[in-house]
Amino acid sequence: MIKSIKSVFGNKNIRKKIIATLLLVLVYKVLSVIPVYGVDTTKLAAIIEANKWLSFFSALMGGWLSNFSVILMGLSPYINALIIIQLLWVIVPKIWDLQKEGEQWQKKITKMTRWLTLPLAFVQSYGMIVLLNTLAWGTIIDLADTKTVLMAMTIVTAGTIFLMWLWELMTEVWIGNGISVIITAWVLAWVPWVIMSHMSAWTYGLFAWLLLATLAIVYVIIKFTEGNRRIPVIYTRTWREEKSYFPIRINQAWMIPIIFAVSLITFPSIVGQLMTSSANDNVLKVWTFLVEHFSMTNPSWFFIAAYFLLVIWFSFFYVSITFNTENIAESIQKRWGYIPWIRPGSETSAYLTKVSGHLNLFGWGFLALIAVLPYVMWKFMWGQSVDFIISASWLIIIVSVILDVVRKVDAELKMFDYSKFN
């Protein structure tokens, strides 16, 4: 292991990337502690304690709610814009046709997402201010003071745009995804605090049990993340046949379905808390039902079942958009390839769809199980909040990021070794 670390830092190119990424993470950390002017942060702490799902959702998007920082919303508006563009991609034929342009298509989609992020961030910033004021039953920011509200909205929107630029810069500088790096940095920053809380409470037995459970979950997630089925493909471009494989992963959707599901499952509770002041008794009963049954801090079995099904549905939706079997089948056919016993073209596409569906059924189920595991544990522990050293949902991100980085670093080291012979 020490030899591997030495070889990584001995490579000048990789060393520069690591240092540059750490500096960018430091910039992100500095931004997270800069509060927006005019915010009553003392009331904010009470809101977070009573509504922990707000902090969870903010962190899931790379934001920082604890002190109403300038990057309060994180990349939530960007992710929402990406969802909208992907929906339009399916609905609007002109956007769908852009994919035929190859790299230019990706550039146009990225540009459209960036422009859509700006108005979404501005509107969402106002919604966040109103929500926090309502939950506080008081004033986080005085809504009557138009100048202060507009200034806060502008600062938070600018923070989101800057974070989007920072994420893209991380993606270019590093050999991984910038969003993953940001979220991983946020999660790992809390690990020492979790350990110290167990040490100060003298709960050494519980800590040891949770550590073992965390390591076991990490092992399972690694097997799950690396799991794939290799589809044999034979190419006949030369005078002899060339055998290759096309891998289909068990989890093609990664963490995206959980992010989508959290966005939707928390919406009824948000609306319910905003409308509990309704004077109409019948309407009040509806909102009260939503707050009681869609609360992440006091989850019901109804909430757990709905969350589980939403993760599965969003997994199916996301994979159906991103894994285009028709394009893959066409690409294989153009390269004079075929899958044994399967005809090229539509039959190959149908076969890949069938195999992907069977594999992902297990993947989606596992992903949904990991998502609801903390709430199921909460139920069986009679309302006592007990989670792993790192939450199972976060572990999927961290394990995926580390495995991706290891693969890419290994590939770059091999390229560096080959370059010595040139």
C-alpha positions as CSV (number, residue, x, y, z in Angstrom):
1,M,0.0,0.0,0.0
2,I,2.8,2.4,0.9
3,K,4.5,1.6,-2.4
4,S,1.3,2.4,-4.3
5,I,1.0,5.7,-2.4
6,K,4.6,6.6,-3.3
7,S,4.0,5.8,-7.0
8,V,0.9,8.0,-7.0
9,F,2.6,11.0,-5.5
10,G,5.8,10.2,-7.5
11,N,3.8,11.0,-10.6
12,K,4.1,14.7,-11.2
13,N,0.8,15.0,-13.2
14,I,-1.3,13.1,-10.7
15,R,0.3,15.0,-7.8
16,K,-0.6,18.3,-9.4
17,K,-4.2,17.1,-9.9
18,I,-4.5,16.1,-6.2
19,I,-3.1,19.4,-4.9
20,A,-5.4,21.4,-7.3
21,T,-8.4,19.4,-6.2
22,L,-7.7,19.8,-2.5
23,L,-7.3,23.6,-3.0
24,L,-10.7,23.7,-4.8
25,V,-12.2,21.7,-1.9
26,L,-10.7,24.2,0.5
27,V,-12.4,27.0,-1.5
28,Y,-15.7,25.1,-1.2
29,K,-15.2,24.7,2.6
30,V,-14.5,28.5,3.0
31,L,-17.7,29.3,1.1
32,S,-19.7,27.0,3.4
33,V,-18.9,29.1,6.5
34,I,-19.7,32.5,4.9
35,P,-23.2,33.4,6.0
36,V,-25.6,35.6,4.0
37,Y,-26.0,39.0,5.5
38,G,-29.3,39.7,7.4
39,V,-30.0,36.1,8.5
40,D,-30.9,35.2,12.1
41,T,-28.7,32.1,12.4
42,T,-29.8,31.5,16.1
43,K,-33.3,30.6,14.9
44,L,-31.8,28.5,12.0
45,A,-30.2,26.1,14.4
46,A,-33.5,25.3,16.0
47,I,-35.1,24.7,12.6
48,I,-32.4,22.2,11.6
49,E,-32.7,20.3,14.9
50,A,-36.5,19.9,14.4
51,N,-36.3,19.3,10.6
52,K,-33.1,17.3,10.0
53,W,-34.3,16.3,6.5
54,L,-33.6,19.9,5.5
55,S,-29.9,19.5,6.4
56,F,-29.9,16.1,4.7
57,F,-31.4,17.4,1.5
58,S,-29.1,20.4,1.4
59,A,-26.0,18.2,2.0
60,L,-27.2,15.8,-0.7
61,M,-27.0,18.7,-3.2
62,G,-23.6,19.9,-1.8
63,G,-25.2,22.9,0.0
64,W,-24.6,24.1,3.5
65,L,-27.7,25.0,5.5
66,S,-26.3,25.1,9.0
67,N,-25.4,28.8,8.9
68,F,-27.3,29.9,5.7
69,S,-24.1,30.1,3.8
70,V,-23.7,31.7,0.3
71,I,-23.8,28.2,-1.1
72,L,-27.0,27.4,0.8
73,M,-28.7,25.5,-2.1
74,G,-25.6,23.8,-3.4
75,L,-26.2,22.3,-6.9
76,S,-29.9,21.7,-6.3
77,P,-31.0,24.2,-9.0
78,Y,-28.5,22.7,-11.4
79,I,-29.7,19.1,-10.7
80,N,-33.3,20.3,-11.1
81,A,-32.4,21.9,-14.5
82,L,-30.7,18.7,-15.5
83,I,-33.9,16.7,-14.7
84,I,-36.0,19.2,-16.7
85,I,-33.6,19.0,-19.7
86,Q,-33.7,15.2,-19.6
87,L,-37.5,15.2,-19.5
88,L,-37.6,17.6,-22.5
89,W,-35.0,15.3,-24.1
90,V,-37.7,12.5,-24.2
91,I,-40.7,14.8,-24.9
92,V,-39.2,17.2,-27.6
93,P,-38.0,15.4,-30.7
94,K,-35.6,18.3,-31.7
95,I,-33.7,17.9,-28.4
96,W,-33.6,14.1,-28.9
97,D,-32.2,14.6,-32.4
98,L,-29.3,16.7,-31.0
99,Q,-27.6,13.5,-29.7
100,K,-26.7,12.6,-33.3
101,E,-24.3,15.4,-33.3
102,G,-22.0,13.6,-30.9
103,E,-19.7,15.9,-28.8
104,Q,-21.5,19.0,-30.0
105,W,-24.7,17.6,-28.6
106,Q,-23.2,17.3,-25.1
107,K,-21.9,20.9,-25.3
108,K,-25.4,22.2,-26.3
109,I,-27.1,20.2,-23.5
110,T,-24.6,21.5,-21.0
111,K,-25.1,25.1,-22.2
112,M,-28.9,24.7,-22.0
113,T,-28.6,23.3,-18.4
114,R,-26.4,26.2,-17.3
115,W,-28.8,28.9,-18.6
116,L,-31.8,27.1,-17.0
117,T,-30.0,26.9,-13.7
118,L,-29.9,30.7,-13.3
119,P,-33.6,31.4,-13.1
120,L,-34.3,28.2,-11.2
121,A,-31.7,29.2,-8.6
122,F,-33.2,32.7,-8.2
123,V,-36.8,31.4,-7.7
124,Q,-35.7,28.5,-5.5
125,S,-33.7,30.9,-3.2
126,Y,-36.9,32.8,-2.5
127,G,-38.8,29.6,-1.8
128,M,-36.1,28.5,0.6
129,I,-36.3,31.8,2.5
130,V,-40.1,31.6,2.8
131,L,-39.9,27.9,3.9
132,L,-37.4,28.7,6.6
133,N,-39.4,31.7,7.9
134,T,-42.5,29.5,8.0
135,L,-40.8,26.6,9.8
136,A,-39.3,29.1,12.4
137,W,-42.7,30.7,13.1
138,G,-40.8,33.9,13.1
139,T,-38.2,35.8,11.0
140,I,-35.1,34.3,9.6
141,I,-35.1,37.1,7.0
142,D,-37.6,39.9,7.2
143,L,-39.7,39.4,4.0
144,A,-41.0,43.0,4.3
145,D,-37.5,44.3,3.7
146,T,-37.4,43.9,0.0
147,K,-33.8,45.1,-0.4
148,T,-32.5,42.5,2.1
149,V,-34.5,39.7,0.5
150,L,-33.4,40.6,-3.0
151,M,-29.8,40.8,-1.8
152,A,-30.0,37.4,-0.1
153,M,-31.6,35.9,-3.2
154,T,-28.9,37.4,-5.4
155,I,-26.0,36.2,-3.1
156,V,-27.4,32.6,-2.9
157,T,-28.0,32.5,-6.6
158,A,-24.5,33.7,-7.3
159,G,-23.2,31.1,-4.8
160,T,-25.0,28.3,-6.8
161,I,-23.5,29.6,-10.1
162,F,-20.1,29.8,-8.6
163,L,-20.4,26.3,-7.1
164,M,-21.5,25.0,-10.6
165,W,-18.3,26.6,-12.1
166,L,-16.2,25.1,-9.2
167,W,-17.7,21.7,-9.9
168,E,-16.9,21.9,-13.6
169,L,-13.4,23.1,-12.8
170,M,-12.9,20.1,-10.4
171,T,-14.1,17.7,-13.1
172,E,-11.6,19.2,-15.6
173,V,-8.7,19.3,-13.1
174,W,-9.3,16.0,-11.3
175,I,-9.9,12.6,-12.8
176,G,-13.4,12.2,-11.3
177,N,-16.7,13.9,-11.1
178,G,-16.8,17.3,-9.4
179,I,-20.2,16.8,-7.7
180,S,-19.0,13.6,-6.2
181,V,-15.9,15.2,-4.9
182,I,-17.9,18.0,-3.2
183,I,-20.4,15.7,-1.6
184,T,-17.7,13.3,-0.5
185,A,-15.8,16.2,1.1
186,W,-18.9,17.2,3.0
187,V,-19.6,13.7,4.3
188,L,-16.0,13.0,5.3
189,A,-15.8,16.3,7.2
190,W,-18.5,14.9,9.6
191,V,-16.8,11.6,10.3
192,P,-14.4,12.9,13.0
193,W,-17.4,14.6,14.7
194,V,-19.4,11.3,14.8
195,I,-16.4,9.5,16.2
196,M,-15.8,12.1,18.9
197,S,-19.5,12.1,19.9
198,H,-19.3,8.4,20.6
199,M,-16.0,8.9,22.5
200,S,-17.4,11.7,24.6
201,A,-20.6,9.7,25.4
202,W,-18.5,6.6,26.4
203,T,-20.5,4.5,24.0
204,Y,-17.6,2.3,22.9
205,G,-19.6,-0.9,22.5
206,L,-22.1,0.8,20.2
207,F,-19.3,2.5,18.3
208,A,-17.5,-0.9,17.7
209,W,-20.8,-2.5,16.6
210,L,-21.5,0.4,14.2
211,L,-18.0,0.3,12.8
212,L,-18.2,-3.4,12.0
213,A,-21.7,-2.8,10.4
214,T,-20.3,0.1,8.4
215,L,-17.4,-2.1,7.1
216,A,-19.8,-4.9,6.2
217,I,-22.0,-2.5,4.3
218,V,-19.0,-1.1,2.5
219,Y,-18.0,-4.6,1.4
220,V,-21.5,-5.3,0.1
221,I,-21.7,-1.9,-1.7
222,I,-18.3,-2.6,-3.4
223,K,-19.5,-6.0,-4.7
224,F,-22.8,-4.3,-5.8
225,T,-21.0,-1.4,-7.5
226,E,-18.5,-3.5,-9.3
227,G,-21.0,-6.2,-10.3
228,N,-21.7,-6.4,-14.0
229,R,-22.6,-8.9,-16.7
230,R,-20.3,-9.1,-19.7
231,I,-22.2,-9.6,-23.0
232,P,-20.0,-11.3,-25.6
233,V,-19.6,-9.4,-28.9
234,I,-17.9,-10.8,-32.0
235,Y,-16.4,-8.4,-34.6
236,T,-15.8,-9.5,-38.2
237,R,-14.0,-6.5,-39.5
238,T,-10.8,-8.4,-40.4
239,W,-10.2,-11.8,-42.0
240,R,-10.6,-13.4,-38.5
241,E,-13.2,-12.9,-35.8
242,E,-12.4,-10.7,-32.8
243,K,-14.1,-11.5,-29.5
244,S,-14.9,-8.7,-27.1
245,Y,-17.3,-8.0,-24.2
246,F,-19.9,-5.3,-23.6
247,P,-20.4,-4.9,-19.8
248,I,-23.8,-4.0,-18.3
249,R,-23.6,-2.8,-14.7
250,I,-26.0,-3.9,-12.0
251,N,-26.4,-0.3,-10.9
252,Q,-26.3,2.0,-13.9
253,A,-28.2,4.8,-12.1
254,W,-25.7,5.2,-9.3
255,M,-26.9,7.7,-6.6
256,I,-29.2,9.8,-8.9
257,P,-32.5,8.0,-8.1
258,I,-32.0,8.6,-4.3
259,I,-31.5,12.3,-5.0
260,F,-34.6,12.5,-7.2
261,A,-36.7,10.5,-4.7
262,V,-35.6,12.7,-1.7
263,S,-36.7,15.7,-3.8
264,L,-40.1,14.3,-4.3
265,I,-40.7,12.6,-1.0
266,T,-39.9,15.7,1.1
267,F,-42.3,17.9,-1.0
268,P,-45.6,16.9,0.7
269,S,-44.1,17.5,4.1
270,I,-42.8,21.0,3.0
271,V,-46.2,21.9,1.6
272,G,-48.0,20.5,4.6
273,Q,-45.9,22.6,7.0
274,L,-46.5,25.7,5.0
275,M,-50.3,25.2,4.9
276,T,-50.9,24.1,8.5
277,S,-52.1,27.6,9.3
278,S,-55.2,27.0,7.2
279,A,-58.4,27.9,8.9
280,N,-60.4,25.3,7.1
281,D,-60.7,22.1,9.3
282,N,-60.9,19.7,6.3
283,V,-57.9,21.3,4.6
284,L,-56.0,21.3,7.8
285,K,-56.6,17.6,8.2
286,V,-55.1,16.9,4.8
287,W,-52.0,19.0,5.5
288,T,-51.6,17.4,9.0
289,F,-51.7,14.0,7.4
290,L,-49.0,15.0,4.9
291,V,-46.7,16.3,7.7
292,E,-47.3,13.2,9.9
293,H,-46.8,10.6,7.1
294,F,-44.1,12.2,5.0
295,S,-41.7,13.3,7.8
296,M,-38.1,12.2,7.5
297,T,-37.6,12.8,11.2
298,N,-40.5,10.6,12.3
299,P,-41.0,8.3,9.3
300,S,-44.1,6.1,9.0
301,W,-44.2,2.8,7.2
302,F,-46.2,4.6,4.5
303,F,-43.3,7.0,4.1
304,I,-40.7,4.1,4.0
305,A,-42.8,2.2,1.4
306,A,-43.3,5.3,-0.8
307,Y,-39.6,6.2,-0.6
308,F,-38.7,2.6,-1.6
309,L,-41.0,2.6,-4.6
310,L,-39.9,6.1,-5.7
311,V,-36.2,5.0,-5.7
312,I,-37.1,2.0,-7.9
313,W,-39.2,4.1,-10.3
314,F,-36.6,6.9,-10.7
315,S,-34.0,4.2,-11.3
316,F,-36.1,2.7,-14.1
317,F,-36.8,6.2,-15.5
318,Y,-33.1,7.3,-15.4
319,V,-31.7,4.2,-16.9
320,S,-34.4,4.2,-19.7
321,I,-33.1,7.7,-20.7
322,T,-29.4,7.2,-20.3
323,F,-29.0,3.6,-21.5
324,N,-30.1,3.8,-25.1
325,T,-30.0,0.2,-26.4
326,E,-31.0,1.2,-29.9
327,N,-27.9,3.4,-30.2
328,I,-25.7,0.7,-28.7
329,A,-27.1,-1.9,-31.1
330,E,-26.6,0.4,-34.1
331,S,-23.0,1.2,-32.9
332,I,-22.2,-2.6,-32.7
333,Q,-23.6,-3.2,-36.1
334,K,-21.7,-0.3,-37.7
335,R,-18.5,-1.8,-36.4
336,W,-19.4,-5.2,-38.0
337,G,-20.2,-6.8,-34.7
338,Y,-22.9,-9.0,-33.4
339,I,-23.9,-10.9,-30.2
340,P,-23.8,-14.7,-30.7
341,W,-27.2,-16.2,-31.5
342,I,-28.8,-12.7,-31.7
343,R,-29.5,-10.9,-35.0
344,P,-28.0,-7.4,-35.4
345,G,-30.4,-4.4,-35.2
346,S,-33.7,-4.5,-33.4
347,E,-33.2,-8.0,-31.9
348,T,-29.9,-6.9,-30.4
349,S,-31.6,-3.8,-28.9
350,A,-34.4,-5.9,-27.5
351,Y,-31.9,-8.4,-26.0
352,L,-29.8,-5.7,-24.3
353,T,-33.0,-4.1,-22.9
354,K,-34.1,-7.4,-21.5
355,V,-30.7,-8.2,-19.9
356,S,-30.4,-4.6,-18.5
357,G,-33.9,-4.8,-17.1
358,H,-33.2,-8.1,-15.3
359,L,-29.9,-6.9,-13.9
360,N,-31.1,-3.5,-12.8
361,L,-34.1,-5.0,-11.1
362,F,-31.7,-6.4,-8.5
363,G,-29.7,-3.1,-8.6
364,W,-32.7,-0.9,-8.1
365,G,-34.0,-3.1,-5.2
366,F,-30.6,-2.9,-3.5
367,L,-30.4,0.8,-4.0
368,A,-33.9,1.3,-2.6
369,L,-33.1,-1.0,0.4
370,I,-29.9,1.1,1.2
371,A,-32.0,4.3,1.0
372,V,-34.7,3.2,3.5
373,L,-32.3,1.2,5.7
374,P,-31.8,4.0,8.3
375,Y,-35.5,4.5,8.6
376,V,-36.2,0.8,9.0
377,M,-33.5,0.7,11.7
378,W,-35.2,3.7,13.4
379,K,-38.5,1.7,13.4
380,F,-37.0,-1.4,14.9
381,M,-35.0,0.7,17.5
382,W,-38.3,2.1,18.8
383,G,-37.7,5.6,17.6
384,Q,-34.0,5.8,18.6
385,S,-31.9,7.3,15.8
386,V,-29.1,4.8,15.2
387,D,-27.1,5.0,11.9
388,F,-23.8,3.7,10.7
389,I,-20.5,5.7,11.1
390,I,-21.4,7.0,7.7
391,S,-25.0,6.8,6.5
392,A,-25.6,3.9,4.1
393,S,-26.8,6.4,1.4
394,W,-23.6,8.4,1.7
395,L,-21.5,5.2,1.6
396,I,-22.8,4.5,-2.0
397,I,-21.4,7.9,-3.1
398,I,-18.1,7.5,-1.2
399,V,-17.4,3.9,-2.3
400,S,-18.3,4.8,-5.9
401,V,-16.1,7.9,-5.9
402,I,-13.1,6.0,-4.4
403,L,-13.4,3.0,-6.8
404,D,-13.7,5.4,-9.8
405,V,-10.6,7.4,-8.6
406,V,-8.6,4.2,-8.1
407,R,-9.4,2.9,-11.6
408,K,-8.5,6.2,-13.2
409,V,-5.4,6.7,-11.2
410,D,-4.3,3.2,-12.1
411,A,-5.0,3.8,-15.8
412,E,-3.0,7.1,-15.7
413,L,-0.1,5.3,-13.9
414,K,0.0,2.7,-16.6
415,M,0.0,5.4,-19.3
416,F,2.9,7.0,-17.5
417,D,4.8,3.7,-17.5
418,Y,4.2,3.1,-21.2
419,S,5.3,6.6,-22.1
420,K,8.8,5.7,-20.7
421,F,9.3,3.3,-23.6
422,N,8.4,5.9,-26.3
